[in-house]
Structures are given as structure tokens and as C-alpha cells.
């Protein structure tokens, strides 16, 4: 699976100033509509916030993957925010989150949803890669980093969580 299939350049934002989890989810909803114009920002937001009510998608170590399966989504799509300062995301480690990748998949795509979540968890489990993401200072650099990511699990290095 190639991560570049799921991002549009317009859906990747660097150095965003956001003050809360709710505002981050609103911004991500706006970005996801670029890739899923058949949906409204309100539908996407309700899907993401509904999933958050079940439990936080904050992975820990400064990363979160809000996600959902929605009726009307034609293909999996992602949006990414790199925040200037972390926000409280109710993460498992109680640390603030500054790297947020949202994922939407079609309602019937259970196995694809799990495969994509696994891949995103691998990405954000790579400490060195997360540091590169945090160091990117513009949208284009961030988009390039995300879309050129390659799994390192085949190597002898073991992924470490973002710190």
C-alpha cells in the first residue's frame, strides 16, 4: 500500500496554530472535504468527533490518528496537520499532540480501514520520521515527506514511537 494515494497537497498543512482538539478536528474536516467533495465539512466532523467519543485516537508521543468510516466516502483519504504547539488530545500518555493525521474510509471498508490504521501507526511509530515531520516548515515539504515515506519494518531497525 502506497501512502501517497491517500493525500492531496491541499490536505497537508504545516505550522498550523490551533488551540484545541475540537478546532483541530474542524480543520481536518475541512481538509478532508478537498479529497471527498461528496461530503460536507459537518458530516466529516461529526464522523471524527463521534469516533473520539468512543475513546481518544491520541496514540501518545505527540501523535494522533482521528479516523472513521463514513457513508458516502468513495475512497480512503487522509489529511495531516503539523501544529505549532501541541494540544490536549486526551492521549494515552497525557502528552499534548502536534502531529495529527485524519483518515476517512468508505463505510463498508473494514479490512482496508484496519490496514490503513496499521500503516499510519507504523509511520507515527518511527521516531526519526516524526522528527522530520516536526522539522518541516512548509506545506510542500511536509507533503513530500509524508508521500515519500517507506516502511522500515523490513530492515533490522525497530520503529520507536514519536517522542
MDAnalysis code that builds the backbone (N, CA, C; Angstrom):
import MDAnalysis as mda
import numpy as np

u = mda.Universe.empty(489, n_residues=163, atom_resindex=np.repeat(np.arange(163), 3), trajectory=True)
u.add_TopologyAttr("name", ["N", "CA", "C"] * 163)
u.add_TopologyAttr("resid", np.arange(1, 164))
u.add_TopologyAttr("resname", ["UNK", "UNK", "UNK", "UNK", "UNK", "UNK", "UNK", "UNK", "UNK", "UNK", "UNK", "UNK", "UNK", "UNK", "UNK", "UNK", "UNK", "UNK", "UNK", "UNK", "UNK", "UNK", "UNK", "UNK", "UNK", "UNK", "UNK", "UNK", "UNK", "UNK", "UNK", "UNK", "UNK", "UNK", "UNK", "UNK", "UNK", "UNK", "UNK", "UNK", "UNK", "UNK", "UNK", "UNK", "UNK", "UNK", "UNK", "UNK", "UNK", "UNK", "UNK", "UNK", "UNK", "UNK", "UNK", "UNK", "UNK", "UNK", "UNK", "UNK", "UNK", "UNK", "UNK", "UNK", "UNK", "UNK", "UNK", "UNK", "UNK", "UNK", "UNK", "UNK", "UNK", "UNK", "UNK", "UNK", "UNK", "UNK", "UNK", "UNK", "UNK", "UNK", "UNK", "UNK", "UNK", "UNK", "UNK", "UNK", "UNK", "UNK", "UNK", "UNK", "UNK", "UNK", "UNK", "UNK", "UNK", "UNK", "UNK", "UNK", "UNK", "UNK", "UNK", "UNK", "UNK", "UNK", "UNK", "UNK", "UNK", "UNK", "UNK", "UNK", "UNK", "UNK", "UNK", "UNK", "UNK", "UNK", "UNK", "UNK", "UNK", "UNK", "UNK", "UNK", "UNK", "UNK", "UNK", "UNK", "UNK", "UNK", "UNK", "UNK", "UNK", "UNK", "UNK", "UNK", "UNK", "UNK", "UNK", "UNK", "UNK", "UNK", "UNK", "UNK", "UNK", "UNK", "UNK", "UNK", "UNK", "UNK", "UNK", "UNK", "UNK", "UNK", "UNK", "UNK", "UNK", "UNK", "UNK", "UNK", "UNK", "UNK", "UNK"])
u.atoms.positions = np.array([
    [0.844, -1.170, 0.000],
    [0.000, 0.000, 0.000],
    [0.896, 1.241, 0.000],
    [0.577, 2.186, -0.852],
    [1.362, 3.404, -1.000],
    [0.609, 4.572, -0.359],
    [1.186, 5.136, 0.680],
    [0.538, 6.217, 1.436],
    [0.226, 7.427, 0.564],
    [1.000, 7.643, -0.497],
    [0.798, 8.825, -1.337],
    [-0.561, 8.816, -2.034],
    [-1.198, 7.669, -2.148],
    [-2.519, 7.578, -2.782],
    [-3.601, 8.290, -1.973],
    [-3.353, 8.534, -0.706],
    [-4.415, 8.980, 0.189],
    [-4.347, 10.457, 0.570],
    [-3.285, 11.148, 0.145],
    [-3.119, 12.571, 0.466],
    [-3.198, 13.424, -0.782],
    [-3.824, 14.576, -0.674],
    [-3.745, 15.626, -1.682],
    [-2.842, 16.719, -1.117],
    [-2.123, 17.444, -1.962],
    [-1.289, 18.531, -1.446],
    [-2.086, 19.533, -0.602],
    [-3.345, 19.779, -0.976],
    [-4.186, 20.736, -0.245],
    [-4.596, 20.239, 1.135],
    [-4.387, 18.968, 1.399],
    [-4.845, 18.410, 2.670],
    [-3.714, 18.198, 3.673],
    [-2.581, 18.834, 3.423],
    [-1.423, 18.741, 4.321],
    [-1.002, 20.159, 4.706],
    [-1.045, 20.454, 6.000],
    [-0.772, 21.812, 6.481],
    [0.328, 21.792, 7.544],
    [1.331, 22.629, 7.332],
    [2.451, 22.761, 8.272],
    [2.271, 24.004, 9.137],
    [2.795, 23.917, 10.365],
    [2.886, 25.065, 11.262],
    [1.539, 25.725, 11.538],
    [0.507, 24.921, 11.676],
    [-0.834, 25.449, 11.927],
    [-0.972, 25.827, 13.401],
    [-1.534, 26.985, 13.629],
    [-1.782, 27.428, 15.001],
    [-3.217, 27.038, 15.353],
    [-3.344, 26.089, 16.271],
    [-4.651, 25.575, 16.698],
    [-4.612, 25.465, 18.209],
    [-5.731, 25.767, 18.857],
    [-5.719, 25.828, 20.313],
    [-6.447, 24.688, 21.014],
    [-7.138, 23.819, 20.255],
    [-7.888, 22.756, 20.920],
    [-8.083, 21.550, 20.015],
    [-8.410, 20.430, 20.625],
    [-8.720, 19.199, 19.895],
    [-9.905, 19.433, 18.962],
    [-10.945, 20.090, 19.473],
    [-12.135, 20.343, 18.653],
    [-11.780, 21.154, 17.414],
    [-10.989, 22.202, 17.595],
    [-10.605, 23.042, 16.451],
    [-9.740, 22.252, 15.473],
    [-8.872, 21.368, 15.971],
    [-8.055, 20.525, 15.092],
    [-8.953, 19.610, 14.259],
    [-9.966, 19.023, 14.886],
    [-10.886, 18.149, 14.153],
    [-11.709, 18.931, 13.130],
    [-12.074, 20.161, 13.463],
    [-12.781, 21.018, 12.492],
    [-11.890, 21.312, 11.285],
    [-10.624, 21.647, 11.547],
    [-9.692, 21.944, 10.457],
    [-9.463, 20.705, 9.592],
    [-9.275, 19.560, 10.225],
    [-9.084, 18.314, 9.479],
    [-10.309, 17.984, 8.632],
    [-11.487, 18.255, 9.166],
    [-12.723, 18.019, 8.411],
    [-12.755, 18.864, 7.148],
    [-12.350, 20.115, 7.274],
    [-12.286, 20.996, 6.104],
    [-11.310, 20.447, 5.068],
    [-10.161, 19.964, 5.520],
    [-9.149, 19.439, 4.607],
    [-9.602, 18.141, 3.933],
    [-10.300, 17.296, 4.662],
    [-10.760, 16.024, 4.100],
    [-11.804, 16.215, 3.005],
    [-12.551, 17.300, 3.070],
    [-13.563, 17.569, 2.055],
    [-12.914, 17.880, 0.695],
    [-11.666, 18.350, 0.684],
    [-10.962, 18.543, -0.591],
    [-10.903, 17.235, -1.365],
    [-10.638, 16.141, -0.651],
    [-10.489, 14.842, -1.299],
    [-11.803, 14.071, -1.396],
    [-12.795, 14.470, -0.640],
    [-14.119, 13.826, -0.654],
    [-15.197, 14.893, -0.811],
    [-15.252, 15.539, -1.987],
    [-16.188, 16.651, -2.157],
    [-17.660, 16.235, -2.086],
    [-17.902, 14.927, -2.108],
    [-19.274, 14.447, -1.984],
    [-19.804, 14.600, -0.553],
    [-18.918, 14.895, 0.379],
    [-19.295, 15.072, 1.782],
    [-19.259, 16.546, 2.158],
    [-19.934, 16.862, 3.255],
    [-19.839, 18.215, 3.799],
    [-18.858, 18.209, 4.964],
    [-18.372, 19.385, 5.290],
    [-17.463, 19.508, 6.416],
    [-18.159, 19.058, 7.695],
    [-19.445, 19.344, 7.827],
    [-20.200, 18.956, 9.022],
    [-20.306, 17.435, 9.138],
    [-20.533, 16.739, 8.030],
    [-20.619, 15.273, 8.058],
    [-19.288, 14.659, 8.494],
    [-18.210, 15.186, 7.946],
    [-16.883, 14.665, 8.284],
    [-16.580, 14.930, 9.754],
    [-16.838, 16.151, 10.210],
    [-16.590, 16.491, 11.605],
    [-17.389, 15.578, 12.537],
    [-18.657, 15.376, 12.243],
    [-19.487, 14.501, 13.084],
    [-18.933, 13.080, 13.115],
    [-18.418, 12.595, 11.976],
    [-17.809, 11.271, 11.943],
    [-16.567, 11.189, 12.813],
    [-15.708, 12.198, 12.730],
    [-14.477, 12.206, 13.524],
    [-14.768, 12.389, 15.007],
    [-15.654, 13.308, 15.334],
    [-15.946, 13.571, 16.748],
    [-16.698, 12.384, 17.350],
    [-17.532, 11.728, 16.537],
    [-18.229, 10.537, 17.011],
    [-17.255, 9.433, 17.394],
    [-16.210, 9.264, 16.606],
    [-15.185, 8.260, 16.921],
    [-14.428, 8.661, 18.182],
    [-14.135, 9.942, 18.344],
    [-13.421, 10.408, 19.533],
    [-14.225, 10.166, 20.805],
    [-15.550, 10.222, 20.689],
    [-16.392, 9.965, 21.864],
    [-16.248, 8.523, 22.350],
    [-15.871, 7.626, 21.460],
    [-15.664, 6.221, 21.838],
    [-14.345, 6.030, 22.582],
    [-13.433, 6.940, 22.399],
    [-12.110, 6.881, 23.015],
    [-11.150, 7.691, 22.173],
    [-10.200, 8.311, 22.806],
    [-9.262, 9.174, 22.096],
    [-8.435, 8.390, 21.086],
    [-8.171, 9.044, 19.971],
    [-7.295, 8.465, 18.951],
    [-5.872, 8.988, 19.100],
    [-5.584, 9.631, 20.228],
    [-4.223, 10.073, 20.535],
    [-3.370, 8.860, 20.860],
    [-2.370, 8.621, 20.030],
    [-1.516, 7.437, 20.176],
    [-0.515, 7.569, 21.307],
    [-0.204, 8.797, 21.654],
    [0.885, 9.058, 22.569],
    [2.079, 9.576, 21.794],
    [3.061, 10.091, 22.510],
    [4.292, 10.617, 21.916],
    [4.022, 11.730, 20.904],
    [2.935, 12.487, 21.115],
    [2.670, 13.659, 20.288],
    [1.928, 13.409, 18.993],
    [1.396, 12.205, 18.790],
    [0.713, 11.888, 17.533],
    [-0.709, 11.398, 17.791],
    [-1.593, 11.683, 16.830],
    [-2.975, 11.215, 16.885],
    [-3.442, 10.850, 15.484],
    [-4.354, 9.876, 15.429],
    [-4.925, 9.445, 14.148],
    [-6.453, 9.392, 14.273],
    [-7.114, 10.551, 14.255],
    [-8.574, 10.521, 14.235],
    [-9.039, 9.851, 12.937],
    [-10.046, 9.017, 13.029],
    [-10.447, 8.261, 11.843],
    [-11.907, 7.869, 11.914],
    [-12.414, 7.444, 10.756],
    [-13.787, 6.979, 10.727],
    [-14.154, 6.373, 9.397],
    [-15.196, 5.560, 9.454],
    [-15.802, 5.006, 8.248],
    [-17.106, 5.769, 8.044],
    [-17.263, 6.343, 6.845],
    [-18.443, 7.164, 6.591],
    [-19.147, 6.741, 5.310],
    [-20.457, 6.731, 5.383],
    [-21.270, 6.524, 4.198],
    [-21.025, 7.705, 3.264],
    [-20.850, 7.437, 2.002],
    [-20.619, 8.498, 1.031],
    [-19.160, 8.705, 0.670],
    [-18.249, 8.171, 1.467],
    [-16.830, 8.261, 1.121],
    [-16.573, 7.231, 0.017],
    [-16.002, 7.679, -1.092],
    [-15.792, 6.791, -2.236],
    [-14.484, 6.024, -2.153],
    [-13.454, 6.651, -1.571],
    [-12.142, 6.003, -1.452],
    [-11.464, 6.546, -0.204],
    [-10.516, 5.807, 0.357],
    [-9.821, 6.295, 1.549],
    [-9.097, 7.614, 1.271],
    [-9.156, 8.510, 2.242],
    [-8.480, 9.805, 2.140],
    [-7.880, 10.171, 3.495],
    [-6.786, 10.916, 3.444],
    [-6.117, 11.387, 4.659],
    [-5.900, 12.893, 4.589],
    [-5.808, 13.500, 5.746],
    [-5.406, 14.901, 5.889],
    [-4.433, 14.953, 7.059],
    [-3.518, 15.920, 7.011],
    [-2.477, 15.984, 8.031],
    [-2.255, 17.406, 8.499],
    [-2.147, 17.556, 9.821],
    [-1.810, 18.842, 10.439],
    [-0.556, 18.685, 11.285],
    [0.384, 19.569, 11.071],
    [1.537, 19.711, 11.955],
    [1.282, 21.013, 12.705],
    [1.145, 20.913, 14.016],
    [0.787, 22.080, 14.815],
    [2.017, 22.818, 15.329],
    [1.896, 24.131, 15.449],
    [2.973, 24.935, 16.024],
    [3.224, 24.526, 17.461],
    [2.143, 24.295, 18.195],
    [2.229, 23.842, 19.582],
    [1.205, 22.740, 19.779],
    [1.564, 21.775, 20.595],
    [0.669, 20.659, 20.851],
    [-0.605, 21.078, 21.569],
    [-1.652, 20.270, 21.365],
    [-2.928, 20.484, 22.040],
    [-3.272, 19.231, 22.840],
    [-4.094, 19.413, 23.856],
    [-4.567, 18.278, 24.642],
    [-5.497, 17.447, 23.760],
    [-5.170, 16.178, 23.580],
    [-5.947, 15.291, 22.720],
    [-6.433, 14.078, 23.507],
    [-6.334, 14.142, 24.825],
    [-6.698, 13.012, 25.678],
    [-5.912, 11.759, 25.292],
    [-4.651, 11.944, 24.933],
    [-3.804, 10.827, 24.503],
    [-3.528, 9.887, 25.668],
    [-3.195, 8.648, 25.334],
    [-2.973, 7.624, 26.360],
    [-1.849, 7.996, 27.327],
    [-0.870, 8.774, 26.867],
    [0.249, 9.159, 27.730],
    [0.078, 10.563, 28.324],
    [-1.080, 11.171, 28.104],
    [-1.399, 12.516, 28.597],
    [-0.492, 13.609, 28.048],
    [0.271, 13.327, 26.994],
    [1.100, 14.348, 26.354],
    [0.276, 15.081, 25.296],
    [0.639, 16.331, 25.052],
    [-0.045, 17.076, 24.002],
    [0.328, 16.505, 22.640],
    [-0.512, 16.782, 21.645],
    [-0.358, 16.236, 20.295],
    [-0.052, 17.365, 19.325],
    [0.988, 17.173, 18.505],
    [1.326, 18.174, 17.494],
    [1.371, 17.600, 16.079],
    [1.205, 16.294, 15.926],
    [1.133, 15.642, 14.616],
    [-0.195, 14.897, 14.557],
    [-1.074, 15.336, 13.641],
    [-2.415, 14.747, 13.580],
    [-2.727, 14.349, 12.139],
    [-2.976, 13.071, 11.959],
    [-3.326, 12.552, 10.643],
    [-4.731, 11.968, 10.713],
    [-5.662, 12.541, 9.962],
    [-7.040, 12.049, 9.939],
    [-7.233, 11.125, 8.744],
    [-8.033, 10.095, 8.951],
    [-8.304, 9.092, 7.928],
    [-9.803, 8.877, 7.816],
    [-10.294, 8.898, 6.575],
    [-11.677, 8.510, 6.287],
    [-11.655, 7.380, 5.281],
    [-12.514, 6.392, 5.502],
    [-12.657, 5.290, 4.546],
    [-14.142, 5.053, 4.297],
    [-14.463, 4.396, 3.170],
    [-15.865, 4.059, 2.922],
    [-16.436, 3.206, 4.060],
    [-17.713, 3.367, 4.301],
    [-18.374, 2.700, 5.419],
    [-18.181, 1.184, 5.411],
    [-18.142, 0.575, 4.238],
    [-18.036, -0.882, 4.140],
    [-16.595, -1.400, 4.118],
    [-15.609, -0.539, 4.248],
    [-14.194, -0.916, 4.105],
    [-13.533, -1.287, 5.425],
    [-14.000, -2.301, 6.079],
    [-13.466, -2.685, 7.381],
    [-12.005, -3.118, 7.308],
    [-11.675, -4.055, 6.424],
    [-10.293, -4.557, 6.377],
    [-9.326, -3.494, 5.865],
    [-9.750, -2.712, 4.883],
    [-8.886, -1.637, 4.378],
    [-8.665, -0.583, 5.455],
    [-9.705, -0.292, 6.214],
    [-9.614, 0.667, 7.315],
    [-8.547, 0.218, 8.309],
    [-8.598, -1.049, 8.705],
    [-7.622, -1.579, 9.659],
    [-6.211, -1.581, 9.084],
    [-6.068, -1.912, 7.807],
    [-4.746, -1.914, 7.169],
    [-4.160, -0.504, 7.124],
    [-4.982, 0.476, 6.788],
    [-4.507, 1.862, 6.751],
    [-4.159, 2.379, 8.145],
    [-4.970, 2.050, 9.133],
    [-4.651, 2.452, 10.504],
    [-3.331, 1.836, 10.946],
    [-3.107, 0.598, 10.584],
    [-1.857, -0.075, 10.927],
    [-0.663, 0.630, 10.285],
    [-0.815, 0.996, 9.014],
    [0.259, 1.695, 8.314],
    [0.519, 3.057, 8.960],
    [-0.532, 3.792, 9.298],
    [-0.359, 5.096, 9.931],
    [0.282, 4.949, 11.311],
    [-0.087, 3.913, 12.042],
    [0.545, 3.666, 13.345],
    [2.028, 3.373, 13.164],
    [2.377, 2.670, 12.099],
    [3.793, 2.414, 11.813],
    [4.525, 3.719, 11.506],
    [3.910, 4.568, 10.704],
    [4.523, 5.861, 10.365],
    [4.803, 6.657, 11.635],
    [3.786, 6.767, 12.499],
    [3.942, 7.568, 13.702],
    [4.651, 6.824, 14.816],
    [5.028, 5.590, 14.556],
    [5.857, 4.827, 15.473],
    [7.337, 4.956, 15.136],
    [7.640, 5.698, 14.091],
    [9.012, 5.897, 13.639],
    [9.502, 7.244, 14.172],
    [10.272, 7.193, 15.252],
    [10.715, 8.415, 15.933],
    [11.492, 9.359, 15.014],
    [12.392, 8.820, 14.225],
    [13.200, 9.660, 13.332],
    [12.314, 10.335, 12.288],
    [11.349, 9.601, 11.767],
    [10.447, 10.175, 10.769],
    [9.585, 11.276, 11.391],
    [9.101, 11.048, 12.598],
    [8.303, 12.078, 13.275],
    [9.115, 13.347, 13.498],
    [10.380, 13.200, 13.806],
    [11.231, 14.385, 13.964],
    [11.372, 15.132, 12.639],
    [11.446, 14.402, 11.537],
    [11.483, 15.048, 10.212],
    [10.174, 15.804, 9.960],
    [9.058, 15.175, 10.326],
    [7.764, 15.842, 10.154],
    [7.709, 17.123, 10.983],
    [8.197, 17.070, 12.213],
    [8.170, 18.242, 13.079],
    [9.099, 19.345, 12.566],
    [10.171, 18.973, 11.872],
    [11.138, 19.944, 11.372],
    [10.691, 20.607, 10.070],
    [9.739, 20.014, 9.364],
    [9.258, 20.607, 8.106],
    [8.622, 21.953, 8.409],
    [8.957, 22.956, 7.592],
    [8.448, 24.288, 7.899],
    [7.475, 24.844, 6.866],
    [7.076, 24.023, 5.895],
    [6.052, 24.475, 4.954],
    [5.237, 23.282, 4.454],
    [4.080, 23.589, 3.873],
    [3.145, 22.544, 3.440],
    [3.782, 21.596, 2.423],
    [4.509, 22.152, 1.450],
    [5.084, 21.330, 0.382],
    [6.110, 20.341, 0.934],
    [6.961, 20.777, 1.849],
    [7.958, 19.885, 2.445],
    [7.285, 18.776, 3.242],
    [6.266, 19.135, 3.969],
    [5.533, 18.170, 4.772],
    [4.834, 17.138, 3.873],
    [4.208, 17.623, 2.817],
    [3.537, 16.729, 1.861],
    [4.549, 15.770, 1.237],
    [5.689, 16.289, 0.843],
    [6.724, 15.452, 0.232],
    [7.197, 14.371, 1.208],
    [7.446, 14.746, 2.445],
    [7.865, 13.769, 3.450],
    [6.821, 12.660, 3.615],
    [5.570, 13.065, 3.784],
    [4.510, 12.083, 4.005],
    [4.340, 11.138, 2.823],
    [4.352, 11.686, 1.630],
    [4.074, 10.857, 0.451],
    [5.268, 10.032, -0.003],
    [6.442, 10.311, 0.530],
    [7.617, 9.512, 0.168],
    [8.016, 8.549, 1.279],
    [7.210, 8.472, 2.343],
    [7.512, 7.568, 3.445],
    [7.577, 6.132, 2.956],
    [8.566, 5.414, 3.441],
    [8.718, 3.991, 3.136],
    [8.836, 3.238, 4.449],
    [8.208, 2.093, 4.515],
    [8.273, 1.266, 5.716],
    [9.704, 0.827, 5.978],
    [10.099, 0.871, 7.241],
    [11.424, 0.391, 7.628],
    [11.323, -0.937, 8.360],
    [10.132, -1.531, 8.422],
    [9.962, -2.765, 9.173],
    [10.710, -3.934, 8.547],
    [11.024, -3.827, 7.286],
    [11.801, -4.888, 6.652],
    [13.268, -4.813, 7.018],
    [13.691, -3.701, 7.610],
    [15.100, -3.551, 7.974],
    [15.332, -4.085, 9.380],
    [16.573, -4.035, 9.812],
    [16.906, -4.526, 11.137],
    [16.590, -3.503, 12.213],
    [16.285, -2.258, 11.821],
    [15.921, -1.235, 12.788],
    [14.486, -1.452, 13.248],
    [14.255, -1.267, 14.506],
    [12.907, -1.369, 15.034],
    [12.358, 0.043, 15.214],
    [11.129, 0.225, 14.793],
    [10.497, 1.542, 14.920],
    [10.309, 1.882, 16.392],
    [10.550, 3.160, 16.701],
    [10.311, 3.674, 18.051],
    [9.259, 4.759, 17.950],
    [8.430, 4.905, 18.962],
    [7.365, 5.890, 18.886],
    [7.902, 7.317, 18.800],
    [7.076, 8.201, 18.236],
    [7.420, 9.614, 18.177],
    [7.624, 10.101, 19.601],
    [8.631, 10.924, 19.803],
    [8.896, 11.428, 21.154],
    [8.846, 12.936, 21.157],
])
